Amino acid sequence: MYRFAIEKLYKWKKSKRRKPLIIEGARQVGKTWLMKEFGSKVYANTVYINFDSNSRMAELFASDLNTDRLIMGLELYAGHKIDAENTLLIFDEVQEVPRALSSLKYFYENAPQYHIICAGSLLGIALHGGTSFPVGKVDFLKLYPLSFREFLMATGNERFTKLLDKQDYEMITSFKQTYIDALKYYYFVGGMPEAVQSFAENKDFNEAREIQKHILAAYEQDFSKHAPYEIVPKIRMIWNSIPSQLARENKKFIYGLVREGGRAKEYETAIMWLTDCGLVHKVSRVNAAGIPLKAYEDLRAFKLYIVDVGLLGCMTGLRQRTLLDGNNLFTEFKGALTEQYVCQQLKTIEDLGVYYFTNDRGSCEVDFVIDTGEKVIPVEVKAEVNLKAKSLRVYKDKFNPEISVRTSMADYKKEDWLVNLSLYAVEEIDHVVS
């Protein structure tokens, strides 16, 4: 299995300004595998330390954080000398020992020759919970489930990924049925590495679904084990409401669908917990189209998507036959699944701000508006080949964007102000519009 994030790790290793690296991401998106794979490929030695229920490491970091003393302790733990330039130090589940996180400051300032990568399934909560380490002393990398391009590679279609990279849309259109079939598989299997690996090896949808059920059960256990007791019921209610929220035509998050009479102040902490865990993507509304888009963010209005399209299908009990055969009963939810998929792919693009737009009257809604840092681009999502774009036209008349994007199952086509971009090529959006 290949992850594009490993290219960022290669750059990190070569950087003259290298700092200890923290990989953020939800449980089971492949953080541990990525760190170990990187270590085995480019270092002579890897020292892997899991801080979960590790009393020795808790004791080592409990006293002073002198880096010479810490390295000596790590050498005793590993059973061999640590050669700074040729050894990767991996701190996994590092949030379990907060002082290990704090030590990264001292490694950066006093022992920058050591190569350290950290990760943890609930690391986002530890970081946002005030764990002590100074901003500016570490690098960050976000890891998500496999994107559609990575899914193509994992399932033996690497040449089709390369074709997307080349943006040879004439050739891509010639093979569009291959892409469409793979996209349907991806909608069901999603991008969680264990589910993808199982499907790649056995082509068994039922086995992939069982893995997804286990992952969802692990998330539920995390709610009870790690979240503050008083917000656990609210986290569950928010989490379980997301499929029905997305199934609505207007996908703006409504607290009243969580519980009748529900209000923002009751659930804000629960939403923040899920966001910090990496389990949900919170996409805020903007009411204008300037750069940066964040300056026009309406914090009261947002949509929630979950971490993976396959897990969304699992939560709703979506059957493979319904998805693959195009059952009519699936029509309404198809839009929700497609929008979830597009959000998930946009989130994998580095330095891309992702929002959505509605006008004040609610008569115009653009599914996503993205900020590349140079341009603001409206993106309308269609589940099939329906090419009506009423909202995009209203948006264009109001803000006159340089380019707009409509993504659907239709073929690639560039018009005067509008690019029709196939859903299976949506990861190429930043190249298409540049």
PALO-946597 format. One record per residue (C-alpha): residue number from 1; x, y, z. Coordinates in steps of 0.001 Angstrom, whole numbers, always signed. Layout:
<lummis>
+-----+---------+---------+---------+
: pos :      c1 :      c2 :      c3 :
+-----+---------+---------+---------+
: NUM :       X :       Y :       Z :
...
+-----+---------+---------+---------+
</lummis>
This chain:
<lummis>
+-----+---------+---------+---------+
: pos :      c1 :      c2 :      c3 :
+-----+---------+---------+---------+
:   1 :      +0 :      +0 :      +0 :
:   2 :   +1365 :   +3404 :    -969 :
:   3 :    +565 :   +6658 :    +842 :
:   4 :   +1386 :   +9989 :    -791 :
:   5 :   +2178 :  +11362 :   +2686 :
:   6 :   +5462 :   +9456 :   +2641 :
:   7 :   +6742 :  +12004 :     +87 :
:   8 :   +6262 :  +14701 :   +2730 :
:   9 :   +8254 :  +12588 :   +5185 :
:  10 :  +11138 :  +12382 :   +2689 :
:  11 :  +11136 :  +16193 :   +2451 :
:  12 :  +10994 :  +16463 :   +6238 :
:  13 :  +14058 :  +14250 :   +6613 :
:  14 :  +16073 :  +16327 :   +4131 :
:  15 :  +15022 :  +19708 :   +5525 :
:  16 :  +17771 :  +21789 :   +7137 :
:  17 :  +15077 :  +23258 :   +9413 :
:  18 :  +13746 :  +19875 :  +10475 :
:  19 :  +11839 :  +19811 :  +13778 :
:  20 :  +10250 :  +16882 :  +15616 :
:  21 :   +7198 :  +15900 :  +13554 :
:  22 :   +3699 :  +15277 :  +14881 :
:  23 :   +1316 :  +13246 :  +12683 :
:  24 :   -2325 :  +14006 :  +13403 :
:  25 :   -5235 :  +11874 :  +12294 :
:  26 :   -8158 :   +9736 :  +13416 :
:  27 :   -7695 :   +6263 :  +14813 :
:  28 :   -6849 :   +3601 :  +12213 :
:  29 :   -6049 :   +5912 :   +9287 :
:  30 :   -2562 :   +4357 :   +9087 :
:  31 :    -298 :   +6587 :  +11196 :
:  32 :   +1676 :   +3748 :  +12841 :
:  33 :   +2104 :   +1911 :   +9545 :
:  34 :   +3304 :   +5060 :   +7796 :
:  35 :   +5911 :   +5839 :  +10463 :
:  36 :   +7265 :   +2280 :  +10475 :
:  37 :   +7250 :   +2061 :   +6670 :
:  38 :   +9168 :   +5328 :   +6435 :
:  39 :  +11677 :   +4149 :   +9050 :
:  40 :  +12298 :    +859 :   +7261 :
:  41 :  +12780 :   +2570 :   +3884 :
:  42 :  +15182 :   +5385 :   +4734 :
:  43 :  +16870 :   +4683 :   +8084 :
:  44 :  +19380 :   +2048 :   +9144 :
:  45 :  +17534 :   +1672 :  +12472 :
:  46 :  +14115 :   +2470 :  +13890 :
:  47 :  +13327 :   +2718 :  +17600 :
:  48 :   +9565 :   +2306 :  +18061 :
:  49 :   +8063 :   +3237 :  +21423 :
:  50 :   +4364 :   +2887 :  +22210 :
:  51 :   +3498 :   +5074 :  +25216 :
:  52 :    +140 :   +3420 :  +25834 :
:  53 :    +283 :   +1648 :  +29254 :
:  54 :   +4095 :   +1969 :  +29182 :
:  55 :   +5133 :   +2582 :  +32802 :
:  56 :   +8860 :   +2644 :  +31982 :
:  57 :   +8450 :   +5498 :  +29538 :
:  58 :   +6116 :   +7345 :  +31902 :
:  59 :   +8820 :   +7149 :  +34586 :
:  60 :  +11605 :   +8151 :  +32177 :
:  61 :   +9813 :  +11352 :  +31174 :
:  62 :   +8419 :  +12075 :  +34654 :
:  63 :  +11556 :  +13786 :  +35962 :
:  64 :  +13686 :  +16393 :  +34183 :
:  65 :  +13656 :  +16537 :  +30390 :
:  66 :  +17414 :  +16668 :  +29836 :
:  67 :  +17876 :  +15261 :  +26349 :
:  68 :  +21128 :  +13421 :  +27143 :
:  69 :  +19398 :  +11614 :  +30002 :
:  70 :  +16337 :  +10842 :  +27843 :
:  71 :  +18459 :   +9417 :  +25016 :
:  72 :  +20338 :   +7241 :  +27496 :
:  73 :  +17014 :   +5915 :  +28790 :
:  74 :  +15755 :   +5283 :  +25232 :
:  75 :  +18984 :   +3396 :  +24437 :
:  76 :  +18505 :   +1200 :  +27501 :
:  77 :  +14903 :    +564 :  +26439 :
:  78 :  +15886 :    -226 :  +22824 :
:  79 :  +18872 :   -2352 :  +23824 :
:  80 :  +21367 :    -610 :  +21545 :
:  81 :  +23135 :   +2690 :  +20884 :
:  82 :  +21110 :   +5335 :  +19039 :
:  83 :  +22992 :   +6815 :  +16083 :
:  84 :  +21324 :  +10206 :  +15693 :
:  85 :  +21717 :  +10554 :  +11918 :
:  86 :  +20731 :   +6988 :  +11016 :
:  87 :  +17962 :   +6223 :  +13514 :
:  88 :  +14301 :   +7193 :  +13418 :
:  89 :  +12711 :   +7611 :  +16856 :
:  90 :   +8967 :   +6881 :  +16771 :
:  91 :   +6816 :   +7976 :  +19715 :
:  92 :   +3398 :   +6349 :  +19257 :
:  93 :    +297 :   +7114 :  +21353 :
:  94 :   +2447 :   +9930 :  +22725 :
:  95 :    -566 :  +11745 :  +24184 :
:  96 :    -593 :   +9099 :  +26954 :
:  97 :   +2581 :  +10675 :  +28420 :
:  98 :   +2121 :  +14458 :  +28049 :
:  99 :   +5675 :  +15162 :  +29256 :
: 100 :   +6976 :  +13237 :  +26253 :
: 101 :   +5176 :  +15803 :  +24101 :
: 102 :   +6718 :  +18583 :  +26195 :
: 103 :  +10186 :  +17077 :  +25639 :
: 104 :   +9973 :  +17818 :  +21902 :
: 105 :  +10833 :  +21444 :  +22676 :
: 106 :  +14126 :  +20394 :  +24267 :
: 107 :  +14971 :  +17949 :  +21480 :
: 108 :  +14466 :  +20755 :  +18969 :
: 109 :  +16498 :  +23306 :  +20940 :
: 110 :  +19258 :  +21107 :  +22418 :
: 111 :  +19441 :  +17962 :  +20282 :
: 112 :  +18142 :  +18752 :  +16766 :
: 113 :  +20310 :  +15984 :  +15283 :
: 114 :  +17735 :  +13372 :  +16380 :
: 115 :  +14962 :  +12433 :  +13964 :
: 116 :  +11688 :  +12133 :  +15929 :
: 117 :   +8171 :  +11420 :  +14646 :
: 118 :   +5178 :  +11284 :  +17002 :
: 119 :   +1589 :  +10162 :  +16565 :
: 120 :   -1450 :   +9229 :  +18591 :
: 121 :   -5064 :   +8404 :  +17864 :
: 122 :   -6303 :  +11092 :  +20269 :
: 123 :   -3404 :  +13467 :  +19831 :
: 124 :   -5588 :  +16323 :  +18586 :
: 125 :   -7418 :  +16387 :  +21909 :
: 126 :   -4151 :  +16435 :  +23869 :
: 127 :   -2803 :  +19300 :  +21767 :
: 128 :   -5962 :  +21393 :  +22029 :
: 129 :   -6342 :  +20517 :  +25695 :
: 130 :   -3367 :  +22655 :  +26681 :
: 131 :    -598 :  +20043 :  +26798 :
: 132 :   +2578 :  +22029 :  +27364 :
: 133 :   +4841 :  +22468 :  +24398 :
: 134 :   +5637 :  +25715 :  +22622 :
: 135 :   +4209 :  +26509 :  +19225 :
: 136 :   +6963 :  +26710 :  +16622 :
: 137 :   +9082 :  +23866 :  +18031 :
: 138 :   +7414 :  +21063 :  +16043 :
: 139 :   +6245 :  +20326 :  +12500 :
: 140 :   +2780 :  +18916 :  +11776 :
: 141 :   +1422 :  +16490 :   +9192 :
: 142 :   -2248 :  +15552 :   +8873 :
: 143 :   -3044 :  +12016 :   +7738 :
: 144 :   -6448 :  +11052 :   +6364 :
: 145 :   -7924 :   +7788 :   +5026 :
: 146 :   -6722 :   +6729 :   +1583 :
: 147 :   -7844 :   +9124 :   -1120 :
: 148 :   -9444 :   +7787 :   -4291 :
: 149 :   -6097 :   +7975 :   -6131 :
: 150 :   -4438 :   +5981 :   -3351 :
: 151 :   -7339 :   +3507 :   -3503 :
: 152 :   -6718 :   +3035 :   -7230 :
: 153 :   -3076 :   +2259 :   -6517 :
: 154 :   -3884 :    -123 :   -3668 :
: 155 :   -6319 :   -2092 :   -5835 :
: 156 :   -3901 :   -2645 :   -8713 :
: 157 :   -4838 :    +334 :  -10888 :
: 158 :   -1705 :   +2418 :  -10493 :
: 159 :   -1565 :   +3205 :  -14220 :
: 160 :   -4969 :   +4878 :  -13956 :
: 161 :   -3682 :   +7039 :  -11099 :
: 162 :    -772 :   +8130 :  -13287 :
: 163 :   -3213 :   +8976 :  -16068 :
: 164 :   -5086 :  +11288 :  -13680 :
: 165 :   -1776 :  +12894 :  -12668 :
: 166 :   -1016 :  +13609 :  -16334 :
: 167 :   -4476 :  +15182 :  -16764 :
: 168 :   -4853 :  +13524 :  -20152 :
: 169 :   -8629 :  +13899 :  -20116 :
: 170 :   -9115 :  +12573 :  -23638 :
: 171 :   -7500 :   +9286 :  -22607 :
: 172 :   -9225 :   +9357 :  -19211 :
: 173 :  -12615 :   +9646 :  -20921 :
: 174 :  -11790 :   +6606 :  -23055 :
: 175 :  -11387 :   +4562 :  -19852 :
: 176 :  -14090 :   +6298 :  -17825 :
: 177 :  -16005 :   +3094 :  -17063 :
: 178 :  -12971 :   +1756 :  -15199 :
: 179 :  -12891 :   +4927 :  -13100 :
: 180 :  -16660 :   +4874 :  -12492 :
: 181 :  -16586 :   +1240 :  -11351 :
: 182 :  -13623 :   +1928 :   -9046 :
: 183 :  -15398 :   +4983 :   -7634 :
: 184 :  -18463 :   +2896 :   -6747 :
: 185 :  -16177 :    +415 :   -4973 :
: 186 :  -14540 :   +3295 :   -3120 :
: 187 :  -17931 :   +4643 :   -2030 :
: 188 :  -18569 :   +1276 :    -346 :
: 189 :  -15084 :    +295 :    +889 :
: 190 :  -13894 :   +3822 :   +1690 :
: 191 :  -10302 :   +4669 :   +2534 :
: 192 :   -9623 :   +3116 :   +5943 :
: 193 :   -6379 :   +1164 :   +5298 :
: 194 :   -7466 :   -2144 :   +6841 :
: 195 :  -10696 :   -2214 :   +4818 :
: 196 :   -8848 :   -1259 :   +1609 :
: 197 :   -6155 :   -3887 :   +2119 :
: 198 :   -8761 :   -6575 :   +2747 :
: 199 :  -10724 :   -5581 :    -361 :
: 200 :   -7572 :   -5390 :   -2502 :
: 201 :   -6600 :   -8920 :   -1473 :
: 202 :   -9989 :  -10669 :   -1454 :
: 203 :  -12465 :   -8448 :   -3363 :
: 204 :  -14947 :   -9317 :    -598 :
: 205 :  -17383 :   -6484 :    +170 :
: 206 :  -18786 :   -8277 :   +3213 :
: 207 :  -15339 :   -8620 :   +4775 :
: 208 :  -14664 :   -4911 :   +4207 :
: 209 :  -17999 :   -4101 :   +5860 :
: 210 :  -17139 :   -6214 :   +8930 :
: 211 :  -13850 :   -4323 :   +9306 :
: 212 :  -15747 :   -1020 :   +9116 :
: 213 :  -18098 :   -2214 :  +11869 :
: 214 :  -15110 :   -3012 :  +14095 :
: 215 :  -13622 :    +441 :  +13436 :
: 216 :  -16915 :   +2145 :  +14330 :
: 217 :  -17118 :     +50 :  +17515 :
: 218 :  -13581 :   +1172 :  +18433 :
: 219 :  -14632 :   +4798 :  +17958 :
: 220 :  -17609 :   +4250 :  +20264 :
: 221 :  -15243 :   +2782 :  +22884 :
: 222 :  -13030 :   +5861 :  +22578 :
: 223 :  -16024 :   +8046 :  +23386 :
: 224 :  -16540 :   +6245 :  +26693 :
: 225 :  -12877 :   +5793 :  +27546 :
: 226 :  -11377 :   +9163 :  +26682 :
: 227 :  -14073 :  +11842 :  +26532 :
: 228 :  -15194 :  +13723 :  +29649 :
: 229 :  -17987 :  +11699 :  +31236 :
: 230 :  -20585 :  +14461 :  +31029 :
: 231 :  -20318 :  +14906 :  +27234 :
: 232 :  -20186 :  +11213 :  +26181 :
: 233 :  -23969 :  +10968 :  +25542 :
: 234 :  -23851 :  +14203 :  +23511 :
: 235 :  -20898 :  +12948 :  +21442 :
: 236 :  -22851 :   +9790 :  +20616 :
: 237 :  -25955 :  +11784 :  +19699 :
: 238 :  -23986 :  +14118 :  +17402 :
: 239 :  -22083 :  +11220 :  +15791 :
: 240 :  -25213 :   +9171 :  +15157 :
: 241 :  -27116 :  +12163 :  +13753 :
: 242 :  -24625 :  +12912 :  +10975 :
: 243 :  -26037 :  +10462 :   +8366 :
: 244 :  -29549 :  +11912 :   +8733 :
: 245 :  -28151 :  +15472 :   +8686 :
: 246 :  -26391 :  +14753 :   +5378 :
: 247 :  -29428 :  +13013 :   +3890 :
: 248 :  -31360 :  +16313 :   +3968 :
: 249 :  -31440 :  +18521 :    +878 :
: 250 :  -30131 :  +21416 :   +2974 :
: 251 :  -27188 :  +19798 :   +4758 :
: 252 :  -26600 :  +22590 :   +7257 :
: 253 :  -26226 :  +21032 :  +10710 :
: 254 :  -29456 :  +21368 :  +12722 :
: 255 :  -29235 :  +20886 :  +16492 :
: 256 :  -32951 :  +20122 :  +16609 :
: 257 :  -32313 :  +16906 :  +14651 :
: 258 :  -29984 :  +15715 :  +17409 :
: 259 :  -32623 :  +16270 :  +20068 :
: 260 :  -35880 :  +18182 :  +19880 :
: 261 :  -35207 :  +21646 :  +21261 :
: 262 :  -31426 :  +21107 :  +21106 :
: 263 :  -29256 :  +24239 :  +21193 :
: 264 :  -25703 :  +25072 :  +20156 :
: 265 :  -24348 :  +25635 :  +23670 :
: 266 :  -25370 :  +22076 :  +24662 :
: 267 :  -23371 :  +20411 :  +21893 :
: 268 :  -20454 :  +22715 :  +21048 :
: 269 :  -17980 :  +20835 :  +23270 :
: 270 :  -19041 :  +17473 :  +21846 :
: 271 :  -18551 :  +18722 :  +18272 :
: 272 :  -15156 :  +20144 :  +19198 :
: 273 :  -14146 :  +16774 :  +20704 :
: 274 :  -15109 :  +14905 :  +17525 :
: 275 :  -13287 :  +17479 :  +15390 :
: 276 :  -10116 :  +17345 :  +17519 :
: 277 :  -10159 :  +13537 :  +17228 :
: 278 :  -10214 :  +13842 :  +13450 :
: 279 :  -13500 :  +11940 :  +13296 :
: 280 :  -15509 :  +14747 :  +11702 :
: 281 :  -14821 :  +17532 :   +9228 :
: 282 :  -16566 :  +20766 :  +10147 :
: 283 :  -17202 :  +22845 :   +7008 :
: 284 :  -18344 :  +26378 :   +7809 :
: 285 :  -20549 :  +28675 :   +5763 :
: 286 :  -19109 :  +31803 :   +4184 :
: 287 :  -21253 :  +34771 :   +3181 :
: 288 :  -18839 :  +36390 :    +720 :
: 289 :  -16060 :  +35385 :   -1687 :
: 290 :  -12966 :  +37333 :    -681 :
: 291 :   -9462 :  +36118 :    +171 :
: 292 :   -8922 :  +34771 :   +2746 :
: 293 :  -12277 :  +33025 :   +2937 :
: 294 :  -11811 :  +32486 :   +6667 :
: 295 :  -12422 :  +36206 :   +7167 :
: 296 :  -15988 :  +35681 :   +5890 :
: 297 :  -16721 :  +32547 :   +7953 :
: 298 :  -20125 :  +32338 :   +9635 :
: 299 :  -19399 :  +30335 :  +12798 :
: 300 :  -23086 :  +29740 :  +13457 :
: 301 :  -23714 :  +27748 :  +10266 :
: 302 :  -21774 :  +24628 :   +9271 :
: 303 :  -22014 :  +21130 :   +7852 :
: 304 :  -20495 :  +18021 :   +9461 :
: 305 :  -18980 :  +15193 :   +7428 :
: 306 :  -17370 :  +12121 :   +8928 :
: 307 :  -13814 :  +10952 :   +8374 :
: 308 :  -14578 :   +8342 :   +5692 :
: 309 :  -17212 :   +7679 :   +3041 :
: 310 :  -17107 :   +3908 :   +3625 :
: 311 :  -17817 :   +4387 :   +7333 :
: 312 :  -20756 :   +6664 :   +6458 :
: 313 :  -22223 :   +3889 :   +4305 :
: 314 :  -21651 :   +1392 :   +7107 :
: 315 :  -23405 :   +3647 :   +9643 :
: 316 :  -26481 :   +3776 :   +7394 :
: 317 :  -26491 :     +32 :   +6639 :
: 318 :  -25973 :    +700 :   +2921 :
: 319 :  -25801 :   -2618 :   +1060 :
: 320 :  -23441 :   -3268 :   -1824 :
: 321 :  -26244 :   -4204 :   -4220 :
: 322 :  -28053 :    -924 :   -3523 :
: 323 :  -24914 :   +1056 :   -4302 :
: 324 :  -23496 :    -915 :   -7220 :
: 325 :  -26785 :   -1627 :   -9015 :
: 326 :  -28148 :   +1909 :   -8668 :
: 327 :  -31288 :    +989 :   -6711 :
: 328 :  -33957 :   +3720 :   -6960 :
: 329 :  -34375 :   +3778 :   -3173 :
: 330 :  -30777 :   +4974 :   -2999 :
: 331 :  -31431 :   +8126 :   -5065 :
: 332 :  -31906 :  +10520 :   -2146 :
: 333 :  -28879 :   +9369 :    -165 :
: 334 :  -26642 :   +9247 :   -3243 :
: 335 :  -26199 :  +13017 :   -3035 :
: 336 :  -25095 :  +12791 :    +605 :
: 337 :  -22573 :  +10055 :    -171 :
: 338 :  -21203 :  +11996 :   -3141 :
: 339 :  -20837 :  +15208 :   -1147 :
: 340 :  -19097 :  +13256 :   +1661 :
: 341 :  -16714 :  +11789 :    -943 :
: 342 :  -15880 :  +15206 :   -2432 :
: 343 :  -15283 :  +16741 :   +1006 :
: 344 :  -12966 :  +13855 :   +1885 :
: 345 :  -10894 :  +14345 :   -1279 :
: 346 :  -10682 :  +18119 :    -876 :
: 347 :   -9411 :  +17679 :   +2692 :
: 348 :   -6414 :  +15679 :   +1423 :
: 349 :   -5189 :  +18668 :    -636 :
: 350 :   -2615 :  +20608 :   +1342 :
: 351 :   -3257 :  +24267 :   +2206 :
: 352 :   -6765 :  +24256 :    +780 :
: 353 :   -9460 :  +26063 :   +2766 :
: 354 :  -12825 :  +24285 :   +2414 :
: 355 :  -16149 :  +26081 :   +3080 :
: 356 :  -19651 :  +26293 :   +1601 :
: 357 :  -21785 :  +29249 :    +511 :
: 358 :  -25421 :  +30205 :    +914 :
: 359 :  -26906 :  +33621 :    +328 :
: 360 :  -28874 :  +35305 :   +3101 :
: 361 :  -32238 :  +34322 :   +1612 :
: 362 :  -31187 :  +30678 :   +1294 :
: 363 :  -32149 :  +30630 :   -2400 :
: 364 :  -28584 :  +29848 :   -3527 :
: 365 :  -26332 :  +27153 :   -2037 :
: 366 :  -22931 :  +26178 :   -3428 :
: 367 :  -21822 :  +22842 :   -1973 :
: 368 :  -18186 :  +23853 :   -1471 :
: 369 :  -16157 :  +27035 :   -1878 :
: 370 :  -12402 :  +26506 :   -1748 :
: 371 :   -9608 :  +28941 :   -1034 :
: 372 :   -6333 :  +28059 :   -2767 :
: 373 :   -4570 :  +31093 :   -1312 :
: 374 :   -4703 :  +32775 :   -4726 :
: 375 :   -8251 :  +32102 :   -5881 :
: 376 :  -11708 :  +31439 :   -4460 :
: 377 :  -13410 :  +28690 :   -6444 :
: 378 :  -17052 :  +27598 :   -6098 :
: 379 :  -17624 :  +23843 :   -6482 :
: 380 :  -21028 :  +22343 :   -7201 :
: 381 :  -21452 :  +18593 :   -6630 :
: 382 :  -23774 :  +16398 :   -8708 :
: 383 :  -24179 :  +12675 :   -7996 :
: 384 :  -24945 :  +11719 :  -11618 :
: 385 :  -24658 :  +13579 :  -14926 :
: 386 :  -27219 :  +16293 :  -14170 :
: 387 :  -25530 :  +19440 :  -15470 :
: 388 :  -27984 :  +22069 :  -14249 :
: 389 :  -26047 :  +24604 :  -12189 :
: 390 :  -28567 :  +27219 :  -11090 :
: 391 :  -26748 :  +28064 :   -7838 :
: 392 :  -23402 :  +28346 :   -9591 :
: 393 :  -24937 :  +30805 :  -12051 :
: 394 :  -26359 :  +32926 :   -9212 :
: 395 :  -22974 :  +32817 :   -7445 :
: 396 :  -21192 :  +33834 :  -10665 :
: 397 :  -23528 :  +36758 :  -11262 :
: 398 :  -22904 :  +37998 :   -7718 :
: 399 :  -19143 :  +37445 :   -7300 :
: 400 :  -17849 :  +36902 :  -10870 :
: 401 :  -15215 :  +34248 :  -10012 :
: 402 :  -12438 :  +33656 :  -12525 :
: 403 :  -13407 :  +29983 :  -12747 :
: 404 :  -16125 :  +27721 :  -11320 :
: 405 :  -16199 :  +23929 :  -11024 :
: 406 :  -19078 :  +21500 :  -11413 :
: 407 :  -18145 :  +17919 :  -10511 :
: 408 :  -20332 :  +15012 :  -11608 :
: 409 :  -20203 :  +11705 :  -13463 :
: 410 :  -20057 :  +13637 :  -16747 :
: 411 :  -16838 :  +13861 :  -18784 :
: 412 :  -14270 :  +16621 :  -18397 :
: 413 :  -15142 :  +19776 :  -20303 :
: 414 :  -13867 :  +23340 :  -19994 :
: 415 :  -16194 :  +26145 :  -20957 :
: 416 :  -15763 :  +29886 :  -20724 :
: 417 :  -16234 :  +30288 :  -16961 :
: 418 :  -16996 :  +26708 :  -15948 :
: 419 :  -14974 :  +23480 :  -15699 :
: 420 :  -16909 :  +20213 :  -15703 :
: 421 :  -14663 :  +17913 :  -13668 :
: 422 :  -15468 :  +14216 :  -13296 :
: 423 :  -15969 :  +13051 :   -9718 :
: 424 :  -13162 :  +10512 :  -10048 :
: 425 :  -10754 :  +13361 :  -10934 :
: 426 :  -11783 :  +15781 :   -8164 :
: 427 :   -8384 :  +15460 :   -6435 :
: 428 :   -6897 :  +17227 :   -9462 :
: 429 :   -8998 :  +20333 :   -8828 :
: 430 :   -6099 :  +22520 :   -7687 :
: 431 :   -4155 :  +21696 :  -10887 :
: 432 :   -7174 :  +22116 :  -13154 :
: 433 :   -7948 :  +25628 :  -11928 :
: 434 :   -4366 :  +26891 :  -11690 :
+-----+---------+---------+---------+
</lummis>
